[in-house]
Amino acid sequence: MAAVDLDDLDRYIVYALQRDARHTSSSDIAEAKGVSASTVRNRLSKLESAGIIRGTHVDVDYERMGYQLYTIIFCTAPIPERERLAEEALDVEGVISVREIMTGEENVHITAVGRDSDDLSRIGRELSSLGFEIVEEEIIRNEYTNPYSPFAEGVADADNDQ
């Protein structure tokens, strides 16, 4: 897949939304970069159409919602079937994300949540029946994310202006 040419404004839009999509408006980005809000909205639309921005995601504290078991399941899938299996794994109740890994034996990482060990056992059985070999399961305590800092050109100046 060919990379899309992005300029500083495009990268800044991605950075700002990664940093805090919920509380960042087109006007905020426009003010920080000295362009109009309509320019930002047009660029955002183009970034979405190009498949660069694929959505925004809510950071959920599953434990506070009663799902005590936030788990990553390391699986092996036959390479010719990896992509299909990864997509099918999303249909298993409790699976919240799937990552295809290009190297190594554990080539699919599945994140799942459950209320109890019965939930995780069911998820494991369903994944096995799809064709995954489950190698390991680990309980996640916390997960932290950060925006990609090279896209932040001009951020320090914009933050100091506020």
N, C-alpha and C positions, 0 to 999 in steps of 0.2 A: 504494500500500500504506500503510495507516494505521500510524502509530507506536504502539508499545506504551508505556503509562505505566510508568516505572521509578522506584523510590525509591532512596535512598542505598545501601541494602544491595545491591540488584540491580546498581547501577553499580559498587559496590566489588567484587562478585563478578567481574564482567566484567574490571575493572582487574587484580585479583589474578591471574586466569587468563591474561590477556594478558601480564602481567609474567613469570610462571613457572608455567605449568600443571602441569608435571611434578613440581615440588616443593612445590606448594601444596595442602593438604588442606582439606576442609570444616571440620575442627577448627581449622586455622590461621586461616581466614577468620572463623569463629565467635568465636574468642578476640579477634581484632583489633576486631571490631564489637560484642562483648558480647551475642551471641545463642547459641543452641544449634547444635550441628553438624547436627542434624536439620532445623532451620529453613533452614540454608544448603543442605543437600541438596534440600529441597523447592523452594527458590527456584531452584536450579540446574536441577532437572527442569523447572520452569515456563519458564525462559529457553530451554532446549533445545526444549521443545514449541512455544514461540512462534516458533522459528526465529531467535532472537537469537544464541544460541551454536550454531554450525553444526558445530563439531568442534574438535579440537585438532590442531596440526600440529607436526611435528618439523622443526627447523632442521638441514638436512643440508649438510655440506661435500662437495659433489660431486667437487671436485678430489682430495680425499684418497681418494675411492672409485674414482678412475681415470677420471672423466668430466671431462676437461680443459676442455671447451667448455660453459660455462653462458651461455646466450644469450637475449636478448630479441628477438623478431621482431615488427616493427611491420607490421600488415596493414590493408588496407582490405577491408571486406565490405559488400555491398549492405545498406542499412538494414533492408529487410523480411526479410532472411535472416540478419542479424547474430547473433541469439540462437541460432538453430539451428546455424549454422556454429561458433559459439563452443563449444557443447556437443559437437559432432562432433570438434572439434580435440583434445579430451581423449582421444579414442580413438587418436590418432597416437602410436606408440611414441616416447618421449623427451619428449613434451610433459608438463610438470608443472603448469602453471597457465595460465589464460586470463582476461583482463580485457576486458570490453566497455566501450568509452569512448563517452560520450554526445555528445561534440562533436568536431569536426575530421575530417579525412580519414582519418587513421590510427586507425580506430575499434575495433580489436581488437589487444591486446598479448598475445603468446604467449611464455611462458617455456619453454625447452626445454634439455635437457642431452644431450651426446653425447661419445663418446670421441675422435672425430676429425672431420675435415671431411666425410668420407663420410656419417657419421651426420647432420650438419646438412644436407647436400645432399638426403638422402632425406627428412628431415622437411620441408624446403622444398617438394620435389616433391609430397609427400602433401598438404600444406596447399593448394598451388596447385590440385591436382586436386579438392579439396573445394569450391573456389570463392573462395579468398582471393587478393587481389593483395598480394604481399609488397613492401613499400615499402623496408624497411631492416632490417638485422640488426646487432646490437651484442653484443659479448662483455661479460659482467658480471664484474667483479673480485670485489666483495663486495656483500652486501645487509645492511642493518641495519634492525631494527624497534624499535618502542617502544610501550608501552601508551598509550592515550589518557588523558592526565593529568587532564582535568576529572573523570574517574570516580574519582580517587584520594582523595576527601574522607576524611579520617581516617587516611590512610596514614602521614603523618609521625608522628602520635601512636603508631600501632601499631608502626612501625619503631623508634621510640625506646624502646618498652617491652621490646623483645627483647634 
